[in-house]
Amino acid sequence: MRGLMQDWPMLTHRIIDHAARVHGDREIVTRSVEGPIVRTNYRNLRARALRVAQRLDREGIKLGDRVATIAWNTARHMECWYGIMGIGAVCHTVNPRLFPEQIGWIINHAQDRIVITDLTFVPLLEKIADNLPSVERYIVLTDKAHMPQTTLKNAVAYEDWIAEVDGNFKWKEFDENTAAAMCYTSGTTGDPKGVLYSHRSNVLHSLIANNGDALGATSKDTMLPVVPLFHANSWGIVFSAPAMGTKLVMPGPKLDGESVYELLSTEKVTYTAGVPTVWLMLLQHMEKNKLTLPDLKVVICGGSAMPRSMIKAFVDMGIEVRHAWGMTEMSPLGTVGALQAPYAHLTGEDKLDVLQMQGYPPFMVEMKITDDAGKELPWDGKTFGRLKVKGPAISGAYYRVDTKILDEDGYFDTGDVATMNEHGYMRITDRSKDVIKSGGEWISSIDLENLAVGHPKVAEAAVIGVYHPKWDERPLLIVQLKEGESATREDILSYMDGKIAKWWMPDDVAFVKAIPHTATGKILKTSLRDQFKDYKLPSAAA
Ligand code: ADP
């Protein structure tokens, strides 16, 4: 027997309709690419998104066509998202931090028809435009006064482009499983892979995010997503914030400590989300200038492991830290680390122990850990295995790739190695390709990195496995010191001594000026492995 409830397709434009109707006056504040701070609200944002939809429709963009955006977090960018999806086209966010050849590869693979971009990226696109045959025109997110001279095909200033229609338009009707958005994984190994979100998965993901123990901002809150819209959907905040009527503060192109601090402070932001590198810059700026953030309640941090010293810095300011883990393929939230009831009373180091784990899966994310043969491993907080996930906002396949990506039970292998404890808290111990295999036993590079960055002189640390004649691989610790600091190999190793098993101790320490990062802010281990491929460990010589 079927239920007798209404058929109400979960379409993303329903979110902005709701926000405009119920929270119409709630603001979206943007640090614009042109410079000034500009303000709009959900009512106006929806009206302009409808113009985008109408204008794309006039442009001949149809259901399933791909429209790329290469842009910072701004209200204009957000209007484009809703406008593109609202006619059943696919909003393809492109990460401008990738190499130009990779950007070209991705646009060609997606066969984008239109590219919507910020002033910042016009020169970059001009360099590769000749090799982008599918692109029919470029829309520059600015007005006539700021529109540059450009060789980009049929280029037009966004404000002029949407002024050509009256906004009297209705969203199109289609099935909730229609593709809404796409985002390529950064392809740290191999070609980038296209993740294709549906309207249904985006709407469900907004509910996952709006769970009080996940992102959980309310209509009374103000959220600043530092995490870019082109990085795994800005963790879904473009959907979850309007669904709640949360005020949004969009940082535009300026993500340095001083600029982010200024917005957090003047707009009295209560929730913010970003990767550890961003928080490192913010904390350094605050420490140097003896600043506080009395309104900030929650910092969500993910994308790579949040160092314990960083968690402590926020906790000491009375700010709640939620360590999150996820990936592009998961829309992206997989786990969030709010304190569950059994841990709520904890203080001091015990509390930090829990906060340092990556959190637990909210409803609609299922997880298991397995050994290499696929056998499930216990949730005892110690045993680590391959982390596999399942849920309605998790990829079942990649765009235009035939390979099967799910196991026989429908789980997706995340490529991460993790432990799970009895309350479902997950702790990443490694990427499966980064784990150090010493004499057949696994050493977690992330645990060693977390420990090393606790040293007061260390700015950032990376651990890679290097060849060892007896053990196959041994850990090499690569350190970037804080500006103006000096330290020796012995200083660092004696700091780590006693805090980990003896056989986990790095065999050597190498100091570098800067640790390289990927386009999504993760340590670029492939480049470090390359740089240190002939490294001779002192222990290997003995
Ligand atoms: P990429 O394409 O660069 O892998 P994603 O943003 O999809 O981009 O990255 C997902 C990966 O990032 C995860 O599989 C995991 O390895 C890593 N990651 C994300 N959050 C965390 C975290 N809190 N701690 C450790 N690693 C993390």
Residues whose N, C-alpha, C, O or C-beta is under 5 A from the ligand:
A	BS01	ADP	T185 S186 G187 A232 C301 G302 G303 S304 A305 M306 A324 W325 G326 M327 T328 E329 Q358 T414 D416 I428 R431 T520
